[in-house]
């Protein structure tokens, strides 16, 4: 589950945010075991969000922007604002 509150420290610290999506990592480990299997994992690195832009945005809107970038990379549907605001403070 995507948590908007995870972005608050970047906003407060005036830090650039670099969104990333990792696809396929769940297939590397066998459930309940520590045995790794060679599998393809795809890392998508999105353009950085400048600190000024991140700080100027509402945390929920910033989370929605990043979550939808990641959704695109993973072939998942976009969320709308109402679906993320309830998790904003978590």
HUCOR-V113885 format. One record per residue. N is the residue number from 1. RES is the residue in one letter. PSI is psi as a letter, one per 40 degrees, with the letter a starting at -180 (NA if undefined). OMEGA is omega as a letter, one per 30 degrees, with the letter a starting at -180 (none if undefined). Layout:
BEGIN
((N & RES & PSI & OMEGA) (N & RES & PSI & OMEGA))
END
This chain:
BEGIN
((1 & X & h & a) (2 & X & h & a) (3 & X & h & l) (4 & X & d & a) (5 & X & d & l) (6 & X & e & a) (7 & X & e & a) (8 & X & d & a) (9 & X & d & l) (10 & X & d & l) (11 & X & d & a) (12 & X & d & a) (13 & X & e & l) (14 & X & f & a) (15 & X & i & l) (16 & X & i & l) (17 & X & h & l) (18 & X & g & a) (19 & X & i & l) (20 & X & i & l) (21 & X & h & l) (22 & X & h & a) (23 & X & h & l) (24 & X & e & a) (25 & X & d & a) (26 & X & e & a) (27 & X & e & a) (28 & X & d & a) (29 & X & i & l) (30 & X & h & a) (31 & X & h & l) (32 & X & e & a) (33 & X & i & l) (34 & X & f & l) (35 & X & h & a) (36 & X & i & l) (37 & X & h & l) (38 & X & h & l) (39 & X & i & l) (40 & X & h & l) (41 & X & h & a) (42 & X & h & l) (43 & X & h & l) (44 & X & h & l) (45 & X & h & a) (46 & X & i & l) (47 & X & i & l) (48 & X & i & l) (49 & X & h & a) (50 & X & i & a) (51 & X & d & a) (52 & X & d & l) (53 & X & d & l) (54 & X & d & a) (55 & X & d & a) (56 & X & d & a) (57 & X & i & l) (58 & X & i & a) (59 & X & d & l) (60 & X & d & l) (61 & X & d & l) (62 & X & d & l) (63 & X & d & l) (64 & X & d & l) (65 & X & d & a) (66 & X & d & a) (67 & X & d & a) (68 & X & d & l) (69 & X & d & a) (70 & X & d & l) (71 & X & d & l) (72 & X & d & a) (73 & X & d & a) (74 & X & e & l) (75 & X & f & l) (76 & X & i & l) (77 & X & i & l) (78 & X & i & l) (79 & X & i & l) (80 & X & i & a) (81 & X & d & a) (82 & X & d & a) (83 & X & e & a) (84 & X & d & a) (85 & X & d & a) (86 & X & d & a) (87 & X & e & a) (88 & X & d & a) (89 & X & e & a) (90 & X & NA & none))
END
